[in-house]
Amino acid sequence: MFHVAIVTTDREREDAFFVRRKVFVEEQGVPLNLELDELDRIAYHFVVYQQETPIGAGRLRETDPLTGKVERVCILPEFRGKNLGVLIMKTLEKHAKQKGFERIVLNAQSHAVPFYEKLGYAITSPEFMDADIPHRAMEKRIRE
């Protein structure tokens, strides 16, 4: 019923941007120029679909040869609570391992910290503000 696609087409990329605009810009009030940024050109993008309808998104980019950074993970409100966040994170982690990364870092919105902790991520910073939203840096080793 649900599947995650690694973006390979312009349409899939637009599907990812559609979900991100809905969640981060419309729901959370993040300015569009902060949400869609220059890093979108170099990141790997992922889309969660229900059949052909995009309902979730995320991106992964290299920060150094051994580190991937997960960003922009989101699920449309009406699809939350169905473990789709876990589905996309497991896909991102699998892709990161295939790329040879040894660890993943991310900046979690503070309310989402428990979600990431359940997936094995550990807090690595005090709380900080990003786009007027409280965040905590987190990290997980994916390869020893």
GIRAKA-V292287 format. One line per field, one symbol per residue. ss: DSSP state (@ for helix, = for strand, . for the rest). psi: psi as a letter, one per 20 degrees, with the letter a starting at -180 (. if undefined). burial: 1 if it has 24 or more other ideal C-beta (glycine too) atoms within 12 Angstrom, else 0. Layout:
# GIRAKA-V292287
ss = ???
psi = ???
burial = ???
This chain:
# GIRAKA-V292287
ss = .=====...@@@@@@@@@@@@@@@@@@....@@@@..@@@@..=======..============..=========.@@@....@@@@@@@@@@@@@@@....=======@@@@@@@@@...==....===..=========...
psi = gqqppppirhghghgghggggggggggijpphihgoahihhiqpqqppqodjppirrrqpqphriipqppqkpqpqgijqjjkhggghghggggggghijqiqpqropphhighghhhjjqqpjrrqrppkkpprpqrqppip.
burial = 010111100001101111111111000101000011000100111111100001111111111000111111111100100001111111111011001010111111100110110010100000000100101111110100
